[in-house]
């Protein structure tokens, strides 16, 4: 039996999911703002429901972002600690690819957007299908032009947009786009992570780091923007 744990703490509505022999085997949501306090308990409930323990896992997969600064640090730190302690392989999964995979049943091209530097988002365009493939991006785009960029990349075809936050969903609507309903992404992270692990694409645990998509707003005292 091959079991993969998927972790998504990049988005406000985080989640953890289990995949066993390529089949979804459960999902536990994480409450907004409760990623740090709730992650271990959610994993425990998820594994206990299947009569498993962390030591039973075959591998781990975690969203590397872009996404929440705190959430990404929490998820990756937890996953790295477990992987090191139990000699497990770890796969990092792009938040854009996870969102595209979660909406692979869409009837049009799928756009994915995440927060970027001030005044920008990071956008990507995907061909729908069981194995969603990248058509364009991820690329920084002004936050008042990203729908135009996505439609241009789609050569006039319809685009449905997966956005991880209320603010980005509102931006999609304001620009005349159609937002997709938000879905828990841990299941997609588990599936894509299993694919990566089978293909030998696993993380260097010493070097693995989140992909924030933007610089932190907070700076150390005395530091200056360059």
C-alpha positions as CSV (number, residue, x, y, z in Angstrom):
1,X,0.0,0.0,0.0
2,X,1.4,3.4,-1.0
3,X,0.1,6.4,1.0
4,X,0.8,10.0,0.3
5,X,-0.1,12.9,2.6
6,X,-0.8,16.2,0.9
7,X,-0.6,19.5,2.8
8,X,-1.9,22.9,1.7
9,X,-1.3,25.8,4.0
10,X,-0.7,28.3,1.2
11,X,-4.3,29.4,1.0
12,X,-6.5,30.8,3.8
13,X,-8.7,27.7,3.7
14,X,-5.9,25.2,4.2
15,X,-6.4,21.4,4.2
16,X,-4.6,18.1,4.5
17,X,-5.5,15.1,2.4
18,X,-4.5,11.4,2.1
19,X,-4.1,9.4,-1.1
20,X,-3.7,5.7,-1.0
21,X,-2.6,3.8,-4.1
22,X,-3.6,6.7,-6.3
23,X,-7.1,7.0,-4.9
24,X,-8.4,9.9,-2.6
25,X,-8.7,8.5,0.9
26,X,-9.9,11.5,3.0
27,X,-9.5,15.2,3.5
28,X,-9.4,17.4,6.6
29,X,-10.0,21.2,6.4
30,X,-7.9,23.7,8.4
31,X,-9.6,26.6,9.9
32,X,-8.5,30.1,8.6
33,X,-5.8,31.4,10.9
34,X,-5.4,28.0,12.5
35,X,-2.8,26.4,10.3
36,X,-0.2,26.3,13.0
37,X,-2.3,25.1,15.9
38,X,-4.5,22.7,13.8
39,X,-2.1,21.0,11.4
40,X,-0.9,18.1,13.5
41,X,-4.3,17.4,14.9
42,X,-5.9,17.4,11.4
43,X,-3.2,15.0,10.2
44,X,-3.8,12.7,13.2
45,X,-7.6,12.6,12.6
46,X,-7.1,11.9,8.9
47,X,-4.7,9.0,9.4
48,X,-6.6,7.6,12.4
49,X,-9.7,7.3,10.2
50,X,-7.8,4.9,8.0
51,X,-6.0,3.1,10.8
52,X,-2.7,4.6,9.8
53,X,0.1,6.5,11.6
54,X,2.7,9.0,10.3
55,X,5.2,6.1,10.2
56,X,2.9,4.4,7.7
57,X,3.3,7.1,5.1
58,X,5.2,6.5,1.8
59,X,5.8,10.1,1.2
60,X,4.7,13.7,1.7
61,X,3.7,16.6,-0.6
62,X,3.3,20.2,0.4
63,X,2.3,23.4,-1.4
64,X,5.3,25.5,-1.9
65,X,3.2,28.6,-2.8
66,X,2.9,31.4,-3.7
67,X,0.6,32.1,-0.8
68,X,0.4,33.2,2.8
69,X,3.8,33.9,4.3
70,X,3.0,32.4,7.7
71,X,1.0,29.5,6.2
72,X,3.7,28.4,3.8
73,X,6.3,28.5,6.6
74,X,4.1,26.4,8.9
75,X,3.3,23.8,6.3
76,X,6.8,23.4,4.9
77,X,8.5,23.3,8.4
78,X,6.0,20.6,9.5
79,X,6.5,18.5,6.4
80,X,10.3,18.9,6.5
81,X,10.4,17.9,10.2
82,X,8.3,14.7,9.5
83,X,10.3,13.8,6.4
84,X,13.6,14.2,8.2
85,X,12.4,12.3,11.3
86,X,11.0,9.4,9.3
87,X,13.4,9.4,6.3
88,X,10.5,10.1,3.9
89,X,10.7,11.7,0.5
90,X,9.0,15.2,0.1
91,X,7.6,16.8,-3.0
92,X,7.0,20.5,-3.4
93,X,3.9,21.4,-5.5
94,X,3.1,24.8,-7.0
95,X,0.0,26.4,-5.7
96,X,-0.9,27.4,-9.3
97,X,-0.6,23.8,-10.5
98,X,-2.6,22.5,-7.5
99,X,-5.4,25.0,-8.3
100,X,-5.4,24.0,-12.0
101,X,-5.6,20.3,-11.1
102,X,-8.4,20.9,-8.6
103,X,-10.4,22.5,-11.5
104,X,-9.4,20.0,-14.2
105,X,-13.1,19.4,-14.9
106,X,-13.6,23.0,-16.0
107,X,-15.3,23.5,-19.3
108,X,-12.9,26.2,-20.4
109,X,-9.2,27.3,-20.0
110,X,-8.4,27.7,-16.3
111,X,-6.5,30.9,-15.1
112,X,-4.8,30.8,-11.7
113,X,-3.9,33.9,-9.8
114,X,-2.0,34.6,-6.6
115,X,-1.0,37.8,-4.9
116,X,2.2,39.3,-6.2
117,X,4.2,42.5,-5.4
118,X,2.2,45.6,-4.6
119,X,0.0,46.4,-7.6
120,X,0.6,43.0,-9.2
121,X,-0.7,39.5,-9.2
122,X,1.0,36.4,-10.5
123,X,-1.1,34.7,-13.2
124,X,-1.0,31.5,-15.2
125,X,-3.2,29.9,-17.8
126,X,-3.8,26.1,-18.1
127,X,-5.4,23.7,-20.6
128,X,-8.1,21.8,-18.8
129,X,-8.1,18.0,-18.6
130,X,-7.1,15.1,-16.3
131,X,-3.5,16.2,-16.5
132,X,-3.8,20.0,-16.7
133,X,-0.9,21.4,-18.8
134,X,0.5,24.9,-18.6
135,X,-0.3,27.2,-21.5
136,X,1.2,30.5,-20.2
137,X,3.0,31.9,-17.1
138,X,3.2,32.1,-14.2
139,X,3.9,35.7,-14.9
140,X,3.5,38.9,-13.0
141,X,0.7,41.1,-14.3
142,X,-0.7,44.5,-13.1
143,X,-3.7,43.8,-10.8
144,X,-6.0,45.9,-13.1
145,X,-4.9,44.1,-16.2
146,X,-4.5,40.4,-15.4
147,X,-7.8,39.3,-17.0
148,X,-6.7,41.0,-20.2
149,X,-3.4,39.1,-20.1
150,X,-5.2,35.8,-19.5
151,X,-7.6,36.4,-22.3
152,X,-4.8,37.4,-24.6
153,X,-2.9,34.3,-23.7
154,X,-6.0,32.2,-24.4
155,X,-6.4,33.7,-27.9
156,X,-9.9,34.8,-27.3
157,X,-11.1,31.5,-25.7
158,X,-13.1,31.6,-22.5
159,X,-11.1,31.6,-19.2
160,X,-12.4,30.6,-15.8
161,X,-10.3,31.9,-12.9
162,X,-9.3,30.1,-9.7
163,X,-8.4,32.7,-7.0
164,X,-7.4,31.8,-3.4
165,X,-8.7,34.8,-1.5
166,X,-11.8,37.0,-1.4
167,X,-9.8,40.0,-2.5
168,X,-8.6,38.2,-5.7
169,X,-12.1,36.8,-6.4
170,X,-13.5,40.4,-6.2
171,X,-10.7,41.5,-8.6
172,X,-11.7,38.9,-11.1
173,X,-15.3,40.0,-11.0
174,X,-14.4,43.7,-11.2
175,X,-12.4,43.0,-14.4
176,X,-15.3,41.1,-16.0
177,X,-14.0,37.6,-15.4
178,X,-15.7,34.5,-14.1
179,X,-14.3,33.1,-10.8
180,X,-14.3,29.4,-10.1
181,X,-15.6,28.2,-6.7
182,X,-12.8,27.8,-4.2
183,X,-11.9,24.2,-3.5
184,X,-9.7,22.6,-0.9
185,X,-6.3,21.9,-2.6
186,X,-4.6,19.3,-0.4
187,X,-6.1,16.5,-2.5
188,X,-4.5,18.0,-5.6
189,X,-1.2,18.5,-3.8
190,X,-1.2,14.8,-2.8
191,X,-1.9,13.7,-6.4
192,X,0.7,15.9,-8.0
193,X,3.2,15.1,-5.2
194,X,2.7,11.4,-5.8
195,X,3.3,12.0,-9.5
196,X,6.5,14.0,-8.7
197,X,7.8,11.4,-6.3
198,X,7.3,8.5,-8.8
199,X,9.2,10.6,-11.4
200,X,12.1,11.2,-9.0
201,X,11.3,14.8,-8.5
202,X,11.7,15.2,-4.7
203,X,12.9,18.1,-2.6
204,X,16.3,18.6,-1.1
205,X,15.2,18.9,2.5
206,X,18.1,21.2,3.4
207,X,17.4,23.7,0.6
208,X,13.6,23.5,0.3
209,X,12.0,26.9,0.8
210,X,8.6,28.4,0.2
211,X,7.9,30.4,-3.0
212,X,6.2,33.5,-1.6
213,X,5.6,35.3,-4.9
214,X,6.4,38.6,-3.3
215,X,8.7,40.2,-0.7
216,X,7.5,40.4,2.9
217,X,5.9,43.7,3.9
218,X,7.7,43.7,7.3
219,X,11.4,44.6,7.3
220,X,14.0,44.3,10.0
221,X,14.6,47.5,12.0
222,X,17.1,49.7,10.3
223,X,16.7,48.0,6.9
224,X,15.9,50.1,3.9
225,X,14.3,49.2,0.5
226,X,16.8,49.2,-2.3
